[in-house]
Amino acid sequence: MDIPSRYIHPNKRGKVQHNLPPILERLNIEQEHWITLTTQFETCFKHAAGKVTHLEQYVHNQHQQRVLARQSAMRLLG
């Protein structure tokens, strides 16, 4: 999935090192969940997106009552 980012080209500013694991593995996101995140993002998350702990921080900072999209965050991002 991240093979193009590993390609070396004289006009390319940066690249991913060949010895690093694939990006989804480094992010600990399953490929099935990545497809859901990229194709159904707006239905999974409304105002904020991220892991549950980050959503809880967002709710606190925004003085809101509850965490929206808790189930999506737990299922897709752990």
Stockholm file with secondary structure:
# STOCKHOLM 1.0

chainA/1-78         MDIPSRYIHPNKRGKVQHNLPPILERLNIEQEHWITLTTQFETCFKHAAGKVTHLEQYVHNQHQQRVLARQSAMRLLG
#=GR chainA/1-78 SS CCHHHHCCCTTCSCCCCTTSCCHHHHHTCCHHHHHHHHHSHHHHCSSCCSCHHHHHHHHHHTTCSSCTTHHHHHHHHC
#=GC SS_cons        CCHHHHCCCTTCSCCCCTTSCCHHHHHTCCHHHHHHHHHSHHHHCSSCCSCHHHHHHHHHHTTCSSCTTHHHHHHHHC
//
